[in-house]
Amino acid sequence: MSKSHATRTDEFTGPDRDEGEAEFEIVELLFFAYRDFISDPDAILDEIGFGRAHHRVVHFVGSRPGMSVADLLETLGITKQSLARVLKQLIDGGYVGQTTGPEDRRQRRLFLSSKGESLRQQLLAPQLERIACALKDLPESERGLLSFSGADVQCRPRKPLRRPALSQ
């Protein structure tokens, strides 16, 4: 092998693993945990021609029925253009319904249909099972140590998610 194609690891630089070994291991564990956590929903979604963007919409619309499109955009941190195709597919497929806002008729409020809620439960079940399995040996008193918010990971404040007020 020529010297320019050498693959010796001592020629590469990176963070000093001794100083941040615990943090580095957490980063790797999060990569593997995310891969496993999302694998079951990915397989379910793939069967119906959907992807992770559909999953995120179904999750948040299902957990916050009546949220506005603007709130969904803010929650997901994406543009209208990015959401448009995914939301259209979910509406056309009968997974998501929409109504006009009670005060502003231009506002669209989103809800899962029974078909959408069924999909949400199918996607959520294996994830809840994985979480329960991961926590099964952890005493209840220590589970609070695991809770952290997106702000902790992002190192910047994040607005708390709001549940929209529903009109009767």
WOSUL-V697762 format. One record per residue. N is the residue number from 0. RES is the residue in three letters. PHI is phi in degrees with one decimal (NA if undefined). PSI is psi in degrees with one decimal (* if undefined). NEAR is the number of other ideal C-beta (glycine too) atoms within 10 Angstrom. Layout:
n;res;phi;psi;near
N;RES;PHI;PSI;NEAR
N;RES;PHI;PSI;NEAR
This chain:
n;res;phi;psi;near
0;MET;NA;136.4;6
1;SER;-72.2;157.6;5
2;LYS;-59.4;-33.6;5
3;SER;-70.9;-18.3;5
4;HIS;-105.6;16.1;6
5;ALA;-61.9;144.9;9
6;THR;-121.2;23.5;7
7;ARG;-65.8;133.4;6
8;THR;-70.3;-22.3;6
9;ASP;-73.4;-6.1;6
10;GLU;-87.5;-10.3;7
11;PHE;-100.8;143.2;7
12;THR;-110.5;156.7;6
13;GLY;-170.7;-175.0;7
14;PRO;-62.6;148.5;10
15;ASP;-68.7;107.7;9
16;ARG;-65.1;-28.5;10
17;ASP;-65.1;-37.3;7
18;GLU;-76.2;-28.4;9
19;GLY;-127.1;32.1;12
20;GLU;-58.4;-45.3;11
21;ALA;-63.9;-43.4;8
22;GLU;-64.3;-40.7;11
23;PHE;-61.9;-44.0;15
24;GLU;-63.4;-37.8;11
25;ILE;-64.5;-41.9;12
26;VAL;-58.3;-47.3;10
27;GLU;-64.5;-42.4;10
28;LEU;-61.3;-38.9;10
29;LEU;-65.0;-38.8;12
30;PHE;-59.2;-48.4;10
31;PHE;-68.6;-39.8;9
32;ALA;-63.0;-43.5;13
33;TYR;-63.1;-44.7;10
34;ARG;-55.9;-47.9;10
35;ASP;-71.4;-40.8;13
36;PHE;-62.1;-34.7;16
37;ILE;-96.1;-9.1;16
38;SER;-64.1;-43.6;13
39;ASP;-65.3;-50.8;17
40;PRO;-59.2;-37.6;23
41;ASP;-57.7;-43.7;15
42;ALA;-65.3;-42.2;10
43;ILE;-63.2;-46.4;16
44;LEU;-65.0;-38.6;20
45;ASP;-60.5;-35.4;10
46;GLU;-62.7;-27.2;7
47;ILE;-109.8;11.5;11
48;GLY;78.1;20.7;9
49;PHE;-109.0;168.8;22
50;GLY;-134.6;-165.4;13
51;ARG;-63.9;-31.3;12
52;ALA;-64.1;-39.9;18
53;HIS;-63.8;-40.2;23
54;HIS;-60.2;-46.0;20
55;ARG;-62.3;-42.3;16
56;VAL;-64.2;-47.9;25
57;VAL;-60.3;-42.3;25
58;HIS;-60.8;-53.8;18
59;PHE;-72.9;-37.4;17
60;VAL;-65.6;-37.5;28
61;GLY;-69.7;-35.4;21
62;SER;-86.0;-12.6;14
63;ARG;-136.0;64.7;18
64;PRO;-56.1;136.7;15
65;GLY;90.0;3.7;17
66;MET;-66.3;148.3;23
67;SER;-80.8;161.3;17
68;VAL;-60.0;-39.8;18
69;ALA;-60.9;-42.0;12
70;ASP;-65.4;-38.3;20
71;LEU;-64.5;-42.9;19
72;LEU;-59.5;-43.8;15
73;GLU;-66.3;-43.0;14
74;THR;-61.7;-44.5;19
75;LEU;-80.3;-18.8;16
76;GLY;67.5;38.4;9
77;ILE;-126.6;173.8;15
78;THR;-91.0;164.0;9
79;LYS;-56.6;-42.2;10
80;GLN;-61.0;-41.1;7
81;SER;-65.6;-36.4;13
82;LEU;-79.9;-29.4;17
83;ALA;-54.2;-50.3;11
84;ARG;-64.0;-46.7;11
85;VAL;-63.6;-46.9;21
86;LEU;-64.7;-40.2;23
87;LYS;-60.6;-44.3;11
88;GLN;-62.4;-40.7;18
89;LEU;-69.1;-37.6;24
90;ILE;-69.6;-49.4;16
91;ASP;-61.4;-32.2;9
92;GLY;-81.4;-3.9;16
93;GLY;82.0;18.5;11
94;TYR;-91.7;-31.2;25
95;VAL;-127.8;138.5;24
96;GLY;-116.1;162.5;17
97;GLN;-139.5;147.6;14
98;THR;-131.5;165.9;13
99;THR;-80.6;154.7;11
100;GLY;-68.4;150.3;16
101;PRO;-67.6;-34.9;14
102;GLU;-97.5;-36.7;7
103;ASP;-121.3;109.2;9
104;ARG;-69.2;-12.7;9
105;ARG;-78.4;-20.7;6
106;GLN;-76.4;139.4;16
107;ARG;-109.5;127.4;17
108;ARG;-102.0;137.7;20
109;LEU;-110.3;142.0;25
110;PHE;-141.4;151.4;17
111;LEU;-84.2;140.4;22
112;SER;-77.6;177.7;15
113;SER;-63.0;-34.9;10
114;LYS;-64.6;-41.3;14
115;GLY;-67.1;-40.5;22
116;GLU;-66.4;-37.4;16
117;SER;-61.7;-44.6;12
118;LEU;-62.1;-44.5;25
119;ARG;-57.1;-44.2;19
120;GLN;-66.5;-38.3;12
121;GLN;-62.9;-39.8;14
122;LEU;-72.8;-36.6;21
123;LEU;-77.0;-35.1;17
124;ALA;-54.0;-51.9;13
125;PRO;-67.6;-28.2;17
126;GLN;-70.7;-42.3;16
127;LEU;-64.5;-36.9;10
128;GLU;-63.6;-42.2;11
129;ARG;-64.0;-41.7;15
130;ILE;-64.1;-46.1;12
131;ALA;-59.6;-41.8;9
132;CYS;-64.2;-42.7;9
133;ALA;-66.5;-30.5;13
134;LEU;-97.9;-3.4;13
135;LYS;-57.7;-33.6;7
136;ASP;-96.5;2.0;6
137;LEU;-92.5;123.6;11
138;PRO;-58.4;144.7;7
139;GLU;-52.2;-38.1;7
140;SER;-64.6;-21.2;7
141;GLU;-99.9;-7.6;9
142;ARG;-66.7;-29.2;10
143;GLY;-62.9;-24.6;7
144;LEU;-66.2;-21.6;8
145;LEU;-84.7;-16.0;10
146;SER;-77.7;133.1;7
147;PHE;-152.2;159.2;8
148;SER;-106.4;170.6;10
149;GLY;-57.3;-30.4;11
150;ALA;-63.0;-35.1;12
151;ASP;-64.2;-39.0;9
152;VAL;-78.2;-38.0;10
153;GLN;-84.0;-15.1;9
154;CYS;57.9;32.8;6
155;ARG;-151.3;146.6;7
156;PRO;-64.1;146.3;9
157;ARG;-127.4;138.5;12
158;LYS;-63.4;138.5;8
159;PRO;-66.6;146.4;7
160;LEU;-71.8;134.7;13
161;ARG;-107.0;144.1;11
162;ARG;-93.1;126.4;11
163;PRO;-68.3;146.2;16
164;ALA;-74.4;132.3;7
165;LEU;-100.7;135.6;11
166;SER;-83.9;149.3;10
167;GLN;-90.9;*;3
